[in-house]
């Protein structure tokens, strides 16, 4: 973790590798949680896989869109 100083604050920046590992870890956790919940509801492996894949693709697109919108907002930036 890189540490930067300015006149008022001590801030930390994550490396790209750390961000990637965190994102992949979260995606794996999300897939496991989603598929477990869907399997308990459907009790059908084919439906569970289908719904999980569609939902994960949708969530990735939704998150990407959300990030792009926030990228245009200047509030809170220094």
N, C-alpha and C positions, 0 to 999 in steps of 0.2 A: 504494500500500500504506500503510495507516494504521499508525502506530507508537504504541504505548502503553507507559507506564512504570509500574512499581510499585516497591515498596521493594527487591525482590530481582532482578527480571528485566526484560529488555527484550524485549517481544513484538511480533509483527507480525500484523496481520489483513488478509486479502485483501478487496478490494472484491467486490461481487456480480457486477459485469461481468467481472472477472478470473476468478472461479470459473466463470461461465457459459461463457466462451471456452475455458477449460481442459476443462470437461466436454464441450463440443461437439467440440473437437479430439480428445479421447480417444475419443469415440463414433465419429467418422469413421475414426480409426486402427483401432479395433476392427472396424468393418464391413469395411474394406479388407483387414485381415489375415484375418478369418474367411472372407470370400468368396474370397480368393486360395487359401487352404488347401483349402477345399471344392471349388473348381474343379479344383485339381490332383488331388484324389481322385476326383471324379465325371466330369470332362470334359464336363459337361452344364450349360448356362447356366440352364435352367429349374429344375433341382434345386438348383443353387448359390444362386439367388435365393430359392427357397422355404426352404431350410435356413437361410440367413443371416437372413432376416426372422424366422423362428420363434425362432432362437437369440438374436437381439438383443432381441426382446420378452421372452423368458425371462430373459435377463441383466439387463435393466432392472428387471423385477419382483423378481428375486432381490436385486439391489443395494438397491432401495428397502426391501425387508423387512429386510435386514441393517442398514441405517441406522436404521430404526425400532426395532429391538431394541437397538442401541447407544445410542439416545437415552434409553432407560429405565435404562441402567446408569450409576450415579453414579461409579464408579471412575475416577480420573484427572482429575476435574473440580475446579476451584478455585472 
